[in-house]
Amino acid sequence: MNALGPTEQKIINVVSCDIPKTRRQIVQETRLEQKKVDNALLRLRKNGKILRSKEPIRQRERIFKGRGGISSNLRNYYLYVLYPRKKDEVQISNTTFVGYNAGKSSKESKSRILMNFLR
């Protein structure tokens, strides 16, 4: 079993509560750099320590820019939760959380499908 580093341990502590967290919330609560959190989240997902939402959440974000007016962007983000033992998939308030390999399938690559189509 892999020992957790300090970055992973901080993320596990933040995600250990029952409320799903976004990457932005994890960065704010751990006070770590965004790149470090991204890398640690990927390592934790690969090791089976946390689950990520199957589909990204899409939310409109409005930011007041002073004299420049209001900026409106569509923000896509994933939610993360701690991996509960003996479950491959978790449903929390209409959001399905899956492990790292659950989204992967043994389908052919896009280039192989295209080559077969052209033949």
Kinemage of the C-alpha trace (Angstrom):
@kinemage 1
@onewidth
@group {chain A} dominant
@subgroup {mainchain}
@vectorlist {calphas} color= white
{ca met a 1} P 0.000 0.000 0.000
{ca asn a 2} L 1.311 3.426 -0.921
{ca ala a 3} L 2.088 5.831 1.877
{ca leu a 4} L 0.368 9.161 1.496
{ca gly a 5} L 2.443 12.307 1.178
{ca pro a 6} L 1.611 15.552 2.959
{ca thr a 7} L -0.313 16.935 -0.037
{ca glu a 8} L -2.437 13.806 -0.373
{ca gln a 9} L -3.050 13.739 3.385
{ca lys a 10} L -4.304 17.334 3.357
{ca ile a 11} L -6.668 16.554 0.479
{ca ile a 12} L -7.950 13.394 2.207
{ca asn a 13} L -8.657 15.461 5.355
{ca val a 14} L -10.641 18.025 3.348
{ca val a 15} L -12.605 15.450 1.332
{ca ser a 16} L -13.239 13.149 4.328
{ca cys a 17} L -16.410 15.000 5.318
{ca asp a 18} L -19.579 13.737 3.652
{ca ile a 19} L -20.026 16.839 1.477
{ca pro a 20} L -18.626 16.571 -2.088
{ca lys a 21} L -15.977 19.212 -2.815
{ca thr a 22} L -14.849 20.912 -6.007
{ca arg a 23} L -11.190 21.329 -6.907
{ca arg a 24} L -11.506 25.066 -6.246
{ca gln a 25} L -12.823 24.389 -2.719
{ca ile a 26} L -10.002 21.911 -2.066
{ca val a 27} L -7.405 24.487 -3.176
{ca gln a 28} L -8.933 27.134 -0.888
{ca glu a 29} L -9.144 24.869 2.164
{ca thr a 30} L -5.692 23.288 1.821
{ca arg a 31} L -3.971 26.541 0.732
{ca leu a 32} L -1.916 24.560 -1.794
{ca glu a 33} L -1.101 25.501 -5.379
{ca gln a 34} L -3.665 24.463 -7.989
{ca lys a 35} L -1.145 22.358 -9.925
{ca lys a 36} L -0.165 20.409 -6.788
{ca val a 37} L -3.818 19.730 -5.992
{ca asp a 38} L -4.499 18.583 -9.584
{ca asn a 39} L -1.578 16.147 -9.518
{ca ala a 40} L -2.469 14.844 -6.065
{ca leu a 41} L -6.143 14.353 -7.036
{ca leu a 42} L -5.083 12.291 -10.043
{ca arg a 43} L -2.738 10.165 -7.911
{ca leu a 44} L -5.451 9.626 -5.293
{ca arg a 45} L -7.987 8.642 -7.975
{ca lys a 46} L -5.548 6.174 -9.562
{ca asn a 47} L -4.799 4.646 -6.142
{ca gly a 48} L -8.514 4.293 -5.376
{ca lys a 49} L -8.623 6.699 -2.447
{ca ile a 50} L -11.203 9.156 -3.832
{ca leu a 51} L -14.043 9.151 -6.364
{ca arg a 52} L -14.920 11.826 -8.918
{ca ser a 53} L -18.316 12.747 -10.342
{ca lys a 54} L -19.028 10.855 -13.548
{ca glu a 55} L -20.167 13.928 -15.482
{ca pro a 56} L -18.957 17.498 -14.983
{ca ile a 57} L -21.294 19.948 -13.293
{ca arg a 58} L -22.086 22.984 -15.430
{ca gln a 59} L -22.837 26.216 -13.623
{ca arg a 60} L -23.090 29.814 -14.803
{ca glu a 61} L -20.740 32.094 -12.906
{ca arg a 62} L -21.327 35.853 -12.850
{ca ile a 63} L -18.447 38.091 -11.757
{ca phe a 64} L -18.771 41.823 -11.174
{ca lys a 65} L -15.880 43.612 -12.922
{ca gly a 66} L -16.515 47.160 -11.680
{ca arg a 67} L -16.850 49.668 -14.520
{ca gly a 68} L -16.304 46.835 -16.985
{ca gly a 69} L -19.697 45.384 -16.116
{ca ile a 70} L -20.620 41.843 -15.266
{ca ser a 71} L -18.742 38.921 -16.779
{ca ser a 72} L -20.732 35.722 -17.225
{ca asn a 73} L -19.002 32.387 -17.851
{ca leu a 74} L -20.163 28.785 -17.978
{ca arg a 75} L -17.972 26.852 -15.558
{ca asn a 76} L -17.499 23.078 -15.798
{ca tyr a 77} L -16.178 21.304 -12.723
{ca tyr a 78} L -16.083 17.881 -11.067
{ca leu a 79} L -16.913 16.962 -7.477
{ca tyr a 80} L -14.740 14.698 -5.325
{ca val a 81} L -15.615 12.437 -2.379
{ca leu a 82} L -13.713 9.947 -0.250
{ca tyr a 83} L -13.878 6.363 -1.557
{ca pro a 84} L -16.240 4.237 0.564
{ca arg a 85} L -15.061 0.655 0.819
{ca lys a 86} L -16.845 -2.137 -1.105
{ca lys a 87} L -18.616 0.253 -3.502
{ca asp a 88} L -17.539 1.000 -7.055
{ca glu a 89} L -20.165 3.664 -7.597
{ca val a 90} L -21.802 6.104 -5.188
{ca gln a 91} L -24.928 8.210 -5.728
{ca ile a 92} L -25.167 11.474 -3.754
{ca ser a 93} L -28.033 13.869 -4.544
{ca asn a 94} L -28.417 13.069 -8.257
{ca thr a 95} L -24.641 12.925 -8.830
{ca thr a 96} L -22.924 9.626 -9.564
{ca phe a 97} L -19.345 9.233 -8.347
{ca val a 98} L -17.055 6.672 -9.979
{ca gly a 99} L -13.490 5.473 -9.586
{ca tyr a 100} L -10.622 6.079 -11.985
{ca asn a 101} L -11.056 2.967 -14.133
{ca ala a 102} L -14.866 3.029 -14.204
{ca gly a 103} L -14.959 5.621 -16.976
{ca lys a 104} L -12.485 3.689 -19.111
{ca ser a 105} L -13.650 1.047 -21.512
{ca ser a 106} L -11.854 -1.377 -23.786
{ca lys a 107} L -13.219 0.230 -26.942
{ca glu a 108} L -11.183 0.804 -30.048
{ca ser a 109} L -9.364 4.077 -30.502
{ca lys a 110} L -10.947 6.810 -32.575
{ca ser a 111} L -8.351 6.440 -35.297
{ca arg a 112} L -9.022 2.686 -35.553
{ca ile a 113} L -12.785 3.302 -35.831
{ca leu a 114} L -12.188 5.908 -38.547
{ca met a 115} L -9.899 3.577 -40.496
{ca asn a 116} L -12.478 0.772 -40.326
{ca phe a 117} L -15.174 3.201 -41.518
{ca leu a 118} L -13.118 4.334 -44.508
{ca arg a 119} L -12.426 0.795 -45.704
